[in-house]
Amino acid sequence: MTSKPALTRDVARRLRRDQTEAERMLWSRLRNSELEGFKFRRQYPIGPFFADFFC
């Protein structure tokens, strides 16, 4: 049986890989901390959900 953290990691990886064009464009700006130095993450697990972008 797959552990929950491994399953969560696999789902997050799939969501990052299969992102929409809009997500790809937004992430290209967010990933380098271009918005006033804030740090962003993609597909961040929050309880049973995933936030597409998390600051």
Chimera marker file (.cmm) of the C-alpha trace (Angstrom):
<marker_set name="trace">
<marker id="1" x="0.000" y="0.000" z="0.000" r="1" g="1" b="0" radius="0.5"/>
<marker id="2" x="1.256" y="3.492" z="-0.879" r="1" g="1" b="0" radius="0.5"/>
<marker id="3" x="1.764" y="5.829" z="2.061" r="1" g="1" b="0" radius="0.5"/>
<marker id="4" x="-0.264" y="9.038" z="2.169" r="1" g="1" b="0" radius="0.5"/>
<marker id="5" x="2.757" y="11.400" z="1.851" r="1" g="1" b="0" radius="0.5"/>
<marker id="6" x="3.966" y="9.508" z="-1.237" r="1" g="1" b="0" radius="0.5"/>
<marker id="7" x="0.482" y="9.609" z="-2.758" r="1" g="1" b="0" radius="0.5"/>
<marker id="8" x="0.205" y="13.334" z="-2.011" r="1" g="1" b="0" radius="0.5"/>
<marker id="9" x="3.597" y="13.924" z="-3.626" r="1" g="1" b="0" radius="0.5"/>
<marker id="10" x="2.570" y="11.927" z="-6.713" r="1" g="1" b="0" radius="0.5"/>
<marker id="11" x="-0.673" y="13.901" z="-7.112" r="1" g="1" b="0" radius="0.5"/>
<marker id="12" x="1.181" y="17.211" z="-6.737" r="1" g="1" b="0" radius="0.5"/>
<marker id="13" x="3.730" y="16.148" z="-9.364" r="1" g="1" b="0" radius="0.5"/>
<marker id="14" x="0.954" y="15.171" z="-11.791" r="1" g="1" b="0" radius="0.5"/>
<marker id="15" x="-0.807" y="18.509" z="-11.266" r="1" g="1" b="0" radius="0.5"/>
<marker id="16" x="2.443" y="20.402" z="-11.925" r="1" g="1" b="0" radius="0.5"/>
<marker id="17" x="3.151" y="18.355" z="-15.032" r="1" g="1" b="0" radius="0.5"/>
<marker id="18" x="-0.375" y="18.771" z="-16.463" r="1" g="1" b="0" radius="0.5"/>
<marker id="19" x="-0.809" y="22.490" z="-15.787" r="1" g="1" b="0" radius="0.5"/>
<marker id="20" x="-2.872" y="24.738" z="-18.052" r="1" g="1" b="0" radius="0.5"/>
<marker id="21" x="-1.339" y="27.425" z="-20.248" r="1" g="1" b="0" radius="0.5"/>
<marker id="22" x="-2.613" y="30.110" z="-17.846" r="1" g="1" b="0" radius="0.5"/>
<marker id="23" x="-0.957" y="28.324" z="-14.890" r="1" g="1" b="0" radius="0.5"/>
<marker id="24" x="2.271" y="27.989" z="-16.881" r="1" g="1" b="0" radius="0.5"/>
<marker id="25" x="2.304" y="31.728" z="-17.668" r="1" g="1" b="0" radius="0.5"/>
<marker id="26" x="1.537" y="32.738" z="-14.072" r="1" g="1" b="0" radius="0.5"/>
<marker id="27" x="4.147" y="30.357" z="-12.654" r="1" g="1" b="0" radius="0.5"/>
<marker id="28" x="6.801" y="31.789" z="-14.981" r="1" g="1" b="0" radius="0.5"/>
<marker id="29" x="6.321" y="35.098" z="-13.122" r="1" g="1" b="0" radius="0.5"/>
<marker id="30" x="5.896" y="33.700" z="-9.612" r="1" g="1" b="0" radius="0.5"/>
<marker id="31" x="8.720" y="31.151" z="-9.518" r="1" g="1" b="0" radius="0.5"/>
<marker id="32" x="11.487" y="33.741" z="-9.479" r="1" g="1" b="0" radius="0.5"/>
<marker id="33" x="9.925" y="35.766" z="-6.643" r="1" g="1" b="0" radius="0.5"/>
<marker id="34" x="9.161" y="38.598" z="-9.056" r="1" g="1" b="0" radius="0.5"/>
<marker id="35" x="6.278" y="39.881" z="-6.952" r="1" g="1" b="0" radius="0.5"/>
<marker id="36" x="7.934" y="42.027" z="-4.304" r="1" g="1" b="0" radius="0.5"/>
<marker id="37" x="10.164" y="39.168" z="-3.159" r="1" g="1" b="0" radius="0.5"/>
<marker id="38" x="7.369" y="36.863" z="-1.971" r="1" g="1" b="0" radius="0.5"/>
<marker id="39" x="8.065" y="33.125" z="-2.168" r="1" g="1" b="0" radius="0.5"/>
<marker id="40" x="5.455" y="30.998" z="-3.958" r="1" g="1" b="0" radius="0.5"/>
<marker id="41" x="4.938" y="27.251" z="-4.211" r="1" g="1" b="0" radius="0.5"/>
<marker id="42" x="2.849" y="25.224" z="-6.660" r="1" g="1" b="0" radius="0.5"/>
<marker id="43" x="0.369" y="22.453" z="-5.850" r="1" g="1" b="0" radius="0.5"/>
<marker id="44" x="0.726" y="22.848" z="-2.103" r="1" g="1" b="0" radius="0.5"/>
<marker id="45" x="-1.309" y="20.341" z="-0.051" r="1" g="1" b="0" radius="0.5"/>
<marker id="46" x="-3.711" y="21.880" z="2.468" r="1" g="1" b="0" radius="0.5"/>
<marker id="47" x="-5.678" y="19.154" z="4.205" r="1" g="1" b="0" radius="0.5"/>
<marker id="48" x="-7.394" y="17.037" z="1.535" r="1" g="1" b="0" radius="0.5"/>
<marker id="49" x="-6.994" y="19.801" z="-1.099" r="1" g="1" b="0" radius="0.5"/>
<marker id="50" x="-4.200" y="21.254" z="-3.241" r="1" g="1" b="0" radius="0.5"/>
<marker id="51" x="-3.690" y="24.990" z="-3.637" r="1" g="1" b="0" radius="0.5"/>
<marker id="52" x="-2.531" y="25.714" z="-7.195" r="1" g="1" b="0" radius="0.5"/>
<marker id="53" x="-0.326" y="28.532" z="-5.882" r="1" g="1" b="0" radius="0.5"/>
<marker id="54" x="0.669" y="29.189" z="-2.266" r="1" g="1" b="0" radius="0.5"/>
<marker id="55" x="2.515" y="32.162" z="-0.799" r="1" g="1" b="0" radius="0.5"/>
<link id1="1" id2="2" r="1" g="1" b="0" radius="0.2"/>
<link id1="2" id2="3" r="1" g="1" b="0" radius="0.2"/>
<link id1="3" id2="4" r="1" g="1" b="0" radius="0.2"/>
<link id1="4" id2="5" r="1" g="1" b="0" radius="0.2"/>
<link id1="5" id2="6" r="1" g="1" b="0" radius="0.2"/>
<link id1="6" id2="7" r="1" g="1" b="0" radius="0.2"/>
<link id1="7" id2="8" r="1" g="1" b="0" radius="0.2"/>
<link id1="8" id2="9" r="1" g="1" b="0" radius="0.2"/>
<link id1="9" id2="10" r="1" g="1" b="0" radius="0.2"/>
<link id1="10" id2="11" r="1" g="1" b="0" radius="0.2"/>
<link id1="11" id2="12" r="1" g="1" b="0" radius="0.2"/>
<link id1="12" id2="13" r="1" g="1" b="0" radius="0.2"/>
<link id1="13" id2="14" r="1" g="1" b="0" radius="0.2"/>
<link id1="14" id2="15" r="1" g="1" b="0" radius="0.2"/>
<link id1="15" id2="16" r="1" g="1" b="0" radius="0.2"/>
<link id1="16" id2="17" r="1" g="1" b="0" radius="0.2"/>
<link id1="17" id2="18" r="1" g="1" b="0" radius="0.2"/>
<link id1="18" id2="19" r="1" g="1" b="0" radius="0.2"/>
<link id1="19" id2="20" r="1" g="1" b="0" radius="0.2"/>
<link id1="20" id2="21" r="1" g="1" b="0" radius="0.2"/>
<link id1="21" id2="22" r="1" g="1" b="0" radius="0.2"/>
<link id1="22" id2="23" r="1" g="1" b="0" radius="0.2"/>
<link id1="23" id2="24" r="1" g="1" b="0" radius="0.2"/>
<link id1="24" id2="25" r="1" g="1" b="0" radius="0.2"/>
<link id1="25" id2="26" r="1" g="1" b="0" radius="0.2"/>
<link id1="26" id2="27" r="1" g="1" b="0" radius="0.2"/>
<link id1="27" id2="28" r="1" g="1" b="0" radius="0.2"/>
<link id1="28" id2="29" r="1" g="1" b="0" radius="0.2"/>
<link id1="29" id2="30" r="1" g="1" b="0" radius="0.2"/>
<link id1="30" id2="31" r="1" g="1" b="0" radius="0.2"/>
<link id1="31" id2="32" r="1" g="1" b="0" radius="0.2"/>
<link id1="32" id2="33" r="1" g="1" b="0" radius="0.2"/>
<link id1="33" id2="34" r="1" g="1" b="0" radius="0.2"/>
<link id1="34" id2="35" r="1" g="1" b="0" radius="0.2"/>
<link id1="35" id2="36" r="1" g="1" b="0" radius="0.2"/>
<link id1="36" id2="37" r="1" g="1" b="0" radius="0.2"/>
<link id1="37" id2="38" r="1" g="1" b="0" radius="0.2"/>
<link id1="38" id2="39" r="1" g="1" b="0" radius="0.2"/>
<link id1="39" id2="40" r="1" g="1" b="0" radius="0.2"/>
<link id1="40" id2="41" r="1" g="1" b="0" radius="0.2"/>
<link id1="41" id2="42" r="1" g="1" b="0" radius="0.2"/>
<link id1="42" id2="43" r="1" g="1" b="0" radius="0.2"/>
<link id1="43" id2="44" r="1" g="1" b="0" radius="0.2"/>
<link id1="44" id2="45" r="1" g="1" b="0" radius="0.2"/>
<link id1="45" id2="46" r="1" g="1" b="0" radius="0.2"/>
<link id1="46" id2="47" r="1" g="1" b="0" radius="0.2"/>
<link id1="47" id2="48" r="1" g="1" b="0" radius="0.2"/>
<link id1="48" id2="49" r="1" g="1" b="0" radius="0.2"/>
<link id1="49" id2="50" r="1" g="1" b="0" radius="0.2"/>
<link id1="50" id2="51" r="1" g="1" b="0" radius="0.2"/>
<link id1="51" id2="52" r="1" g="1" b="0" radius="0.2"/>
<link id1="52" id2="53" r="1" g="1" b="0" radius="0.2"/>
<link id1="53" id2="54" r="1" g="1" b="0" radius="0.2"/>
<link id1="54" id2="55" r="1" g="1" b="0" radius="0.2"/>
</marker_set>
